Amino acid sequence: MSNSTATLLEKPKMMDYHRHLLVCVGPRCTENEESQALFDTLGEKFKAAGIDNGALRVKRTRTHCFATCKSGPVMCVQPDGIWYYNVTEANLDRIIKEHLVDGQPVEDLIYHRSSDANA
């Protein structure tokens, strides 16, 4: 990209967020698009929990594959470095309440924890 092209581009803007929830919606995590269905509920669930804006805002992003295709849906909370499996709707509600709102990871749903996470 030349300098003249770079000066014509508008820099993207992003609201501040406290955590980032990444949800795998790839075809091998779940057979019936369960991950996508869960992702589609996040806006309403975040709003109900009060984490759709403000100091506790959680950004949400769909990903195609984490390459850990077992016992999905799977999701990751950053910068905490916490990876969850078996994220049913009931388990998602627990993750939102206990981890994203109250700051306590849901230990029985964790399949990986980053050794260098900020949490």
Secondary structure by P-SEA (a helix, b strand, c coil): ccaaaaaaccbbbbccccbbbbbbccccccccaaaaaaaaaaaaaaaaaccccccbbbbbbbbcccccccccccccccccccccccccaaaaaaaaacccccccccccccccccccccc
